[in-house]
Amino acid sequence: MLCYQREETLSPRPKIPTRWKPDPITPTWKVPIDRDCLIQEIQTGRCKAIGLLTGQISGGIVAVDHDGESCDSYLTKKLGLPTDQALSPSIKFSSGKQGHYQILYLIPQVFWKFTKTTKWLTEVGNEQIELRWNNLQSVFLGAHPQTEGYGFISGCSPKEITIQSAPMWIIRAMLTFSHLMQKPRKDWTDREWALDYLPWCVNHDLDWTTWRNILFALHHAEVEKEIALIWSMTSEKHTDKGFDEVWEHIKDDKSNPVTVASLGDLAKQNGWQGKARDSSTHISPSAHDEDAENVEQQLGELINLEQANKPQLLVDGIYEPLGELAHQMNLPVEVYICALLPILASLIHSKTRLIINKFTNHKAVAVVWIGLVGESGTKKKSDYQGLNGSIKSTTGSN
């Protein structure tokens, strides 16, 4: 749900000034809101628009955001298809702005954990195509500051059409295996290189031999069968029986003539521009080696922390229920813990001290220092602030 920030009271059907911006009514907007609460917010007049959470939390809904007129020519050039063929009919809505609309599709569950939000800029102003997945929402009904408001396009409302399966090009575009790679590039194994190449080996209109050779390369690089199957399924030509027959044949063929290098060649033909694997690309020794080693050691420590399955300061009996609560709120468990621990610490009496060493009687103030580290645009601030406010209201903390 969204409200438009303003100081004065709005009439029941407001004309929204362009200077106002939409903000979620609840700080924990990534948590689904129940129907009764939604009705109440609308009746009170606080809710001016309604948004749909995309991704796994909505049962695998992806929203294709067609954000401008230049998106048509961009899609045609990229896919070789006119927009009306690339974006088959499904539930569709718009803000009323020319060339601006969104279409909803369903992505099969088998692809969910390999799917990520994807954006393409058209190079015309700020216009873009965005394939929206987890931790995002799309407004489909309500007020808009520049138009008469959001609404369903004629013939494409939920009463007129059911949501359709996503075209395979959308699934291919959103496919990622990067979250499975846990080592820096310098130390990558054949498996990591194969996972880096794989999204560039577009499984569309490949001949049978090339398709089979890619499976050979994946097997040679010790990539899991599940991942190979997911990649194969992005082709309309895929059949489970055909895949199983080839994979079993590969397992029995001890020679495995096709390696990850062949996978890299195909990826480069399709635009992959990563660093070369050749050892000659490594930086030669210099006077700065000592500093470089220190940086490498620090990065290694950070990587080890990132790969940790759970914070070591929390036992399973505490961590697991917190993980369940975080999952219910559609948040990473690390964010939940980062908000919870400092607030709980603030409830401790100000004169409380932690005994660090009972032999030396070394004590410390009961303060929990917490920091969230993540890439830009991952909504660290909004996640933390929203959850922080929610937990404070629950605990009665100031």
C-alpha positions, -999 to +999 in steps of 0.1 A: +000+000+000+012+035-008+003+069+007+014+102-008+033+124+017+015+157+023+007+180+052-029+190+044-059+167+044-069+153+010-104+151-005-118+116-011-107+117-047-075+138-046-057+154-075-021+146-065+004+174-069+035+163-089+059+173-061+045+145-038+060+111-039+046+077-031+057+061+002+046+028+018+021+033+046+038+006+066+076+005+071+074-033+068+059-030+033+075-062+021+052-082+044+019-090+028-011-071+043-043-089+050-076-080+033-093-065+063-064-042+071-063-031+034-101-023+034-096-003+066-068+018+052-088+026+021-119+036+041-099+059+063-085+076+032-049+071+042-043+046+014-042+062-020-028+033-041-023-004-039+009-023-048+015-060-055+046-076-040+064-094-068+086-126-067+084-157-046+062-141-019+034-137-045+036-172-058+062-165-085+047-133-101+071-113-122+061-078-133+074-066-167+077-028-163+075-012-198+087+022-188+085+044-219+077+044-256+113+036-266+109+002-249+091-011-280+119-006-304+144-018-278+126-051-274+122-056-311+159-050-317+169-073-287+145-102-294+137-099-331+100-098-322+074-070-321+063-061-286+028-076-290+045-110-297+072-107-271+048-098-244+019-122-248-015-112-233-018-114-195-030-091-166-019-056-176-022-022-160-009+013-165-005+047-148-020+063-178+012+078-191+020+071-228+041+040-232+041+032-195+025-001-184+032-034-166+023-070-174+022-098-149+034-133-156+040-165-135+075-181-133+075-218-125+087-226-091+116-247-104+133-214-115+126-193-084+160-196-066+178-189-099+158-158-107+168-122-101+154-087-110+168-075-144+168-041-160+176-028-195+181+009-202+169+020-236+192+050-238+163+073-242+162+094-210+153+073-180+132+049-199+138+012-192+124-023-192+125-039-157+117-075-149+107-073-113+113-101-088+119-103-050+117-073-027+099-050-051+063-040-056+042-027-085+014-002-081-017-014-101-046+007-087-050+041-072-038+077-075-009+090-096+006+125-093+006+131-131-024+112-144-060+102-135-045+072-117-034+036-121-058+010-135-062-021-155-061-019-193-093-029-210-095-066-216-065-073-193-081-070-158-082-101-135-119-104-143-112-106-180-080-127-182-060-151-160-024-145-153-002-164-179+031-182-177+061-161-184+075-162-220+107-182-219+128-152-230+119-135-197+130-165-176+162-167-196+169-130-190+164-133-153+184-165-149+214-162-126+239-186-110+261-159-094+248-166-059+263-201-061+299-187-067+317-183-034+353-176-043+371-146-057+379-148-094+416-155-087+408-188-071+379-200-093+376-236-101+361-249-134+327-250-117+328-213-109+339-204-144+311-226-159+285-208-137+299-175-148+297-184-185+264-203-184+239-173-185+257-161-217+251-195-233+216-187-244+197-219-248+175-207-277+177-220-312+208-240-303+214-271-325+213-304-308+251-309-309+259-275-293+232-282-266+248-316-259+283-302-258+273-276-232+259-304-210+293-322-215+311-291-204+289-286-174+294-322-163+332-320-169+332-289-146+313-308-119+283-285-122+252-301-105+226-319-126+199-296-111+216-265-126+222-282-159+185-291-160+174-256-152+195-242-180+182-268-205+146-261-195+149-225-208+146-239-243+112-246-258+128-277-273+136-292-239+121-325-228+128-342-195+133-375-213+158-361-238+178-344-210+179-375-189+191-397-217+219-373-226+230-368-190+231-405-183+252-410-215+276-382-203+280-399-169+290-432-187+314-414-211+346-413-191+365-393-218+343-361-215+359-345-245+342-311-241+356-288-213+347-255-197+369-237-223+343-246-250+317-231-227+338-199-225+341-196-262+304-197-267+298-172-239+324-148-255+306-150-288+274-139-270+291-109-254+307-122-222+335-098-213+349-111-180+386-113-172+407-139-191+415-172-172+452-171-184+476-167-155+494-140-175+467-116-165+477-117-129+495-087-115+533-091-114+552-087-081+559-051-071+568-030-041+532-029-031+530-067-026+529-064+011+499-040+010+482-062-015+486-093+007+471-073+036+441-063+015+437-099+002+438-112+038+411-087+049+390-096+019+394-132+027+381-126+062+351-107+048+344-135+023+345-161+051+321-141+071+298-137+041+298-175+035+290-183+072+257-200+074+247-182+105+261-158+131+282-178+156+270-157+186+235-172+183+228-208+192+204-228+170+176-225+196+176-187+191+187-184+155+161-208+140+130-190+153+144-157+143+150-171+108+113-181+107+102-146+117+125-130+091+111-153+064+076-143+073+085-107+069+103-114+036+136-101+050+171-116+052+177-130+087+208-109+091+187-077+088+163-090+114+191-098+138+208-064+132+176-046+142+167-069+171+200-071+191+206-034+196+170-028+206+171-057+231+204-043+245+189-009+249+163-025+274+191-035+297+198-012+327+223+015+319+246+004+347+248-032+334+283-044+325+294-075+306+322-096+322+347-101+295+374-118+317+365-129+352+401-133+362+412-098+353+377-084+361+376-068+327+341-055+320+324-037+291+293-016+287+263-037+273+262-020+239+258-040+207+275-024+177+258-035+144+264-027+108+248-039+076+271-044+046+257-049+011+257-036-025+242-003-034+205-005-042+198-035-020+175-014+002+195-019+034+184+014+049+146+010+042+147-026+054+165-018+086+145+014+094+111-003+088+120-033+109+136-012+135+104+008+140+083-024+141+104-041+167+105-009+189+068-007+189+065-043+199+091-041+228+080-006+239+115+007+234+124+043+227 
